[in-house]
């Protein structure tokens, strides 16, 4: 039986700049930074205490992991939802650090507050206060 999701891949142009954003702006932990191949790196970041990581890979490196992702490009919807305990405070803090949001958190039809934001490469995330 499958126990949990290990990671989701997000494509970035510059891995060092991406790590800076996810760690120093969003407050994630860098959990892994390993070389693979001659010029490739496998980098994982995750919210503190989170079980699932985000693998920050360059488009030219995704062919190494398989799964037919080599044609994908940087930027766009990731399909990843993130939960904030206090979405209003999270929105204010991250907006103050320059994170680009579509707007302040708004009520969703199912009752949660939510908004979307993008990383420096234009990868978008859904941020909500409940799952």
Helices and strands as residue ranges (DSSP letters): E 7-11, H 15-19, I 20-25, E 29-36, E 40-46, E 53-57, G 59-64, E 76-83, H 87-96, E 100-101, E 106-107, E 113-118, E 123-128
